[in-house]
């Protein structure tokens, strides 16, 4: 990683641009508290007559592709960010013109090491789609195989890494200077986003993911993944099969093709549930733009840059949660909630249990056909947010994907009910959890772990006692905030000392002006200077707490 002083120098221009955008969109108070006003020439900025949420969206759009994608990721975290902000950020869309075809062809040749006319029989210079990270061109192999060639935008990796380094610095600055922002976990949000966008800019990773999905669902007729030609792929070029499909959000076109829409909705739900709850890996962005319906009625997925992972532990906790709800055991459900999520503030267990009990009462025993999974998940996230419990990023991605899936399913079939398709997979998870063979395997595994710990225990006890006997036993204390406390005490004492000195100077010079007219040449400048310094100190205290 580049040393921080060099990063600051390298990113100074972009830092000033970010500061200017914050001021232009009415976040002057935030810029003042962060100390970034000094990055640009000072002048007064008027706050636009818009809500904070709208101003945040406009600021993200003004800052470009990386911040737009960051806003899109933040919009998936209703457990951390207020509902009006997530709703507004969900409107963020990329409006990026395509880059010249000559640059795309040069990138293909540089990356794959062969001329375009040797790699492909035909290559259409006009892109069929363009985004902030890259664009897609039609092409074909010499045998006539139709292709879609995805080419990464030149220089985008450098731009993303520059913005990410600034985001981390800004998130650290926000947590230090704006303590109330810690409830939103700025550093955690940037860390989650950096992981997401670094996956998206790696086309070779996306190609391997698509190849893995195709292998896993080879026997599943409801899902088709375009064939990826790995020998023609690189970090900046992705070559895959071109498939013609119908937009999933165009019911009229699907009807005209003779495809039965309820079957498509059911197949999509079945495929997605199998991804998440059986395989533990799922498409993280199944919005209508990334889904097509083939003439056979199968679902075709595109853009595998955003992938969610559910490990065995998370799925086990979800089974525990479902089981506790089925038993109407609010106490167990509260315990599981805190194990699934990460408390980032004080959690009132009594209030949490009351809310969980109300949640169970609302949905327990309700007819399956009346359960709306999107509403259920929204209420679930509301409980987490109101009780300061942070939801894991991949689980939030699953929630977002399920809500999008339910909305698309209803577009295809007004009678679509996701709960009916979800229930069999939950039952399968529960049966798998309590399968005798699986329980025996887990018991043997835990027994082995306990035996290993027991074998090491005498040595560890002997080592601890030896250190205690030789006065070598030490206790580590976390002193991470002591430096900050010392700085604040030093700043406060400096303010107090300066204030006392200025008060004395003002009082002494006032007495000299009144009692010794001959000393005006000396007393008046001191009086004026002390008064100005006093006003400056007061302004500094009210502005940002620093002198």
N, C-alpha and C positions, 0 to 999 in steps of 0.2 A: 504494500500500500504506500502511496506517496506520503512523505512526511507532512504533517499538518501545515507548517509555515509555507511550504511549497504549494500545497493545495490552495491555501488562501490567496497567494499571489496569482496562481494560475486561474482561479475562479473569481477574481475580483470583479471583472466586468459583469459576469452573470450574477454575482451577489448584489451588485448595485442595481441591476435590472429587477431582481426579485424585490429588493427594498422599495424601488420606485413603484412597482405594481401594487405592493401592499398599501403604500400611501395613496396611490391613485384610486384604490377601491375602498377607501374609508377605514383602513386598519392602522391609522397613524398612532393610536394609543398603544397598539401591540408593537409596532415598530419602535416606538419610544422605549417601551419596557425591555425590548430585546437589545436596544442600543445600536440599531442598524440605520438610524437616521444619518449618522455621520458618514455613511457610505455614499450619500448623494448630496447635492447642493440643497441646503435647507430652504424651504418655502412652505407656506401654509397650504394644506390640501383640505378641500371640503369633503365631508362624508356624503356619498350619493344617497338619495332618498329611497333606499332599497333595504330589504331585510338582510341580516347577516348571512343567511344561507345563500341568497341570490348573489351577494357580493363575493362569497367564497367561490361559487361556480364561475363567475365572470373572471375572477383572478386566476383560477386554474386554466381557463381557456386562453387568457392572455399570456400565460407562462409557457404554453406549448405542450407538445405530445407527452413528455414524461409526467408533467403535473396533471394533465388530463387523465392519464392512466392511473395516477395516484388517486385522483378524485373518484374514479370509477371503483377502485379497490376499497377506498374508505366508505363508499356508498353501500358496500356489502357488510358493514360492521355496525348494525343498529344496536348491538350490545354496548358499544363504546361512544357512539356519536348520536346526538339528538335526532329525532325522527324527521324534523323539517330539513335538517342538513343532508341526511341520507337521501331523502326524497329529491331534493334539488340537485345533488351531485349525480344521482342516477340519470339525469337528463344530459349529462356530458356526452358529447359526440365529437368524433374527430372529423375535421374538415381540412384534409391535407391533400394538396394537388400531387399528382404522380410526378416522379422524377423522370428525366429523359431516358428513352429506350437505349441510347448509346451507353449511358452509365450502367444500366442493368446488364447489357451484353458484356461490357468490360468487366463487371463484377463476376459474371458467370465464368468468363474465360480465365480471369485471375484465380478464381477459387477452384475451378475444376481442371485447369491446366490444358484445356483444349479449345479450339475455336468453336463458336456457336454452330457454324454450318457443318462441323464434324459431329457434334453432339446430337443435333436435331435435324430432321429433314425439313421441317418448317418451324419458324419462330415468328409470332405476331408481335411487332413492336408496340402495338397499342395495348396497354394493360386492361384487363377486364375488371380489376379491383385494385384499390390503393388504400393504404393505411399509414399510420405514423411510423411503423417499423419496417414496412416493405410493400411490395405490390406483386400482382399475379399476372403472368402472360400465358396465352395459349401457345402450344407447340405440339410437335408430334415426332415419334421415332421413325426411322426409315421403313419399318414394317407397317406404318400407318396408325400405331397406337396413339390415341389422343392424350395429351398431357397438359397439366397445369404446372407452371414453373413459378415458384415463389422466390423472389429475390429481395434480400435485405437492403434497406435504404443505406447508401454510402455514408459513413461517418456516424451512424446512429448509435453504435456501441460507445464511442467516445462521448457523445452527447449525453447518453443515459448515465454513464459512470460519473461524469462531471456533475450532473444534477443529483445523483444519489449521494455523492460526497457532500454536496451542499445541504441536502435534506437531512443527513445525519447530523451535521453541524448545527443546523437550524433546530432540529428536534432536541438536541442536547441543550441548546441555548434556551428553548422554550421551557423545558423541564426545570432549568435552573432559575430563570427569571420570572416565570409565570407558574408558581407552585400549584395553582388550582387546575392547571392543564393536565396534571399527572393522572387524573381520573380517565383521560382519553388515551393514555399510554402512547405519547407521540413517538418515542423511540421504537416501541414494539410495532406500531403501524408501519413505520418506515422500513423496519427489518423485514416484516411480512411482505411489503411491497417490493423490496429489493429482490427477495427470493422469487417472487412472481415474474417480475419483468426480466430478470436475467434468464429465466427459463424461456420466456417468449422470444428473446433475441437470439437464442441458440436454435437454429433450424435443424441441426443434426440431432439434438435432443428430441425435438418435435417429431422428426422422421422415425427415430427409434421407438418413440411412444406410440405412433400410429401403427408401426409394424407389430408392436406388442399387443395392441388392441385388436388388430386383425387376427392375430394368432389365437387370442383368448376367445374371440367370438366367431371363430371359423364355422362352428356348428350351429350358431344362432342365426336363423334365417331372417330375424327381424332387424338386424343391424348390418350395414355394409360400410366398411372403411376403405377409402381409396387405396389402391396398391401404391406402395412407396418404393422407388428405385434407389436403394441405398448407395449403389455404386455411382450414382449421379448426384449425391447429396453432400453438403458440406455445412459448415457453421453459418454460411450466408446464402446458401441455395438449397431449395427443397423441390425435388421433382417427383410428382405423383400422377396417378391416373386421373384423367378428367372425366367427371361423371355429370351427365345432365340430370337435373332433378327439378321437382316442383317446390316452390316456396311453401313451407309448412304453415305459414300464416295467410295462405290464399285458398280458402275452402272452395271457391268457385273453380279454380284451375284443377284442384284435386278431383272434384266431382266430374269435371269435363274429361279427365283422363280415365274415368271409370274405376277409381280407387275408392273403397269404402272407408270413409274417414274414421268411424269408431274403431275399426281394426288398427288403423295407423296409430291412434292415440293409445290404445291398449299395448301395442307392440313397443312404442316408445317408453311407456311407463315400465313395462316388464324389463326392457333392456337396461334402463337406468338403474332400477332397483337391483338387478343382478350385478351391475358394476359396483355399486356402493356397498351392498350388504353381503355379497358373496365373494367378490374379488378384492374389495377394499381400495379400488382405484376407479375414478370416475371423471368424466368430462366436466370441467369446472365452469364452462360458459355456454350452456345449451340454449342460447337465445335464438329466435327464429332465423337470424342471419347465418347461423352456423349449422342449420338443420335443413335437409332437403328430403322430399318424399320421392322415391323412385317409382317408375311405372308398375313395378311388382308389388308395391305397397310397403316395401322395406324402408327403414330410416337410414339416411346417410349423414354422417357427422363430419364437419370440417373444423379446422383450426384447433389443434390439440396443444396449443401453447400453454393453456391454463388447465392444469390437472390437479385434482384433489386426491389425497391419500387418507384412508382410514385404517389405522393399524389394528391389530387384534385387541389391544388393550382398550382402545376407544370403542370398538364394537361390543366388547364385553361390558363396558360401563353403560352403553346404550341398552343392552339387554337387561342390566340391573335396573335401569330407570323404567323401562317398560314393565318389568316384573313388579316393581314397587307400586307403580300406578295401578296395575291390574289387581294388586292386593289392597289398594287404597291405603298404603302405608306411607303417610306423609313424612314421617321421621326418616325412613330409609331413602325416600326420594330426595330429601334435602341433603343427606349425606352424599348421595351419588352426584347431585348437582355440583357440590363443592369439589368432588373428585374429578368430574369432567372438566369444569372450568377452573379458573385461577382467581381467587378472591384478591382484589387490589385495594380494598378498604375495609372498614369495619362492617361485619355482617351480623345483623340482629337475627339470631336464630329463631326467636319467637315469631317475629314478623315474617321471616322467610317461610316458616312452617305454615303460618296462616295463609299466605299467598299460594303456596303449593297445595294446601288443602282445598282452597277455592278452585284452583286450576283442575285438580282431580275431580272435584264435584261437578265442574262444568262439562267435562268430556267423558267421565266414566259412565258407562251404560248407555251412551248416546247411540242411536242406530248408525251403523257404518255409512249408510248412504247419505246421512246428514252431516257427517264430519268433514270439515274443510281443513285440509292439511295446512294450507297457507295460513289460515287464521290461527290454527293450533300452534304452529311454529312461531308466529308473531307474538302470541301470548307468552310462549315459553321464553323467547328472547327478552320480552318485557320484564319478566321475573328476574332474569339474570342481570339485566341492566340496572333495575331499580335496587338491587341488593349488592351492587359492586362486585359482580362475578364476571370475569372476562372469559369469553368463549374462545376455544382454540380456532385458529385461522381456517384449517381445513374443514372443521365442522360448520363454521359460518359459510364456507364456500358450498358445502352440501345443502345447507338451508336455502341459500340463494338459488341454487340449481333446482331444488325441489319446487320452490315457489314459481320459478320460470316454467318448469315442466307442467305444473298444474294449470297455469294460465294458458299455455299452448294447447294442452289437452282439451281444455274447454272451448278453445277456438275451433278445434276439430270436431268435438262432440259435446253439445250442450249438456248432456247427461253424464259426462265423464266424472268419475269420482276416484281420485288418487288413492284414497284410503283403502278401497277394495283391492287395489294392486299392491299396496304396501303391506297389508296384513299377512299374506302368505310368506313373505320374506322375513317378517318379524317372527312369525311362528317357527320358521326354519332355523332362525338364529337361536331361539329359545331351545328348540329340540337339540340343536348342535351343542349348545352350552351344557345341557344335562345328559348328553349321550354317555352311557357307561364306559365305553372304550376311551372316550376323550377324558372323562373324569379320572380314569385309572392312569392314563398317560400324564395328566397334570399332577396327580398324587406322586407318581414316581419321580417326576422332574423336581417337585418341591422337596421330596425326601432326599434326593441327591444334593440339592442346594444346601439343605439343613446339615447333612452329613459333612459337606465341605466346610461350612462355617464352623461346625463343632470341632473339626480337625484342626482348624487354625486358631481356635479360641485359646487353648493353653499357652501357645506361643505369644499371642497378643497380651494376655494377662501377665505373663512373666516379663515381657518387655516393658509394660506400663509400670509394674512394681519396681523393676530395676531403675527406671528413670526417676521414679519417686524417691527411691533410696539414695540416688546420687544427686538429688536436687536438680535434675535436668527436665522435670516435667514443666511445661509451659502452657499458658492459656492465651489464646489469640482473641483480641478484642477488635471489633470493627470500628475504626476511627474515621470512616469515609467522610463524615460531615463535620469533623472537628475543624478542618482548615476553613471551611465556609463560615463556621461560627466565629473563629478568630478574625476573619476578614470583616465580618459584620460588626464585631466589637470594636475593632480598630477604626472602622469607618464612623461608627457612632461616637467614639471618643474624639476623633478628629473634628467632627461636626460640633461637639460640645465645646472643645477648646477654641475653635475658630469663633464660635458664637460668643463665648465669654470675652475673648480679646476684642472683638468688634464692638461689643456692648460697652466695654471699658473705654475704647477709643472714642465712640460716639459721645459718651457721657463726659469724658475729660475735655474733648474739643468744644462741646456745648458750653461747659463752664468757662473755658478760656474765652470764648466769643463774648460771653455775657460780662465777665469780670475784668478782662484785660483787652481793651480795644486795640492796643498796639500789637497784639499777637494775631490779628485776623489773617495776615498773610500766611501764617503757619497753621492756625487752627481750622480755618474754613476748608482748605483742601483735604485735611485729615477727616473732617466731619463728612464731607461729600463722598470721599473715597470709602469710608467705613459704611456709610449708608448704602452705597451701591453694592458693596460686597455683601451686606446683610440681605438686600433684596435678591441678589444672585443666589445666596445660600437658601433662602426661602423658596425661590423658583425651583432650584435643583431638588429640594426635598419633595415639593408637590409634584414635580414632573416625573422623577424616576427613583427617588430615594437615594440618589448619589450626588456628591458635591463636585 
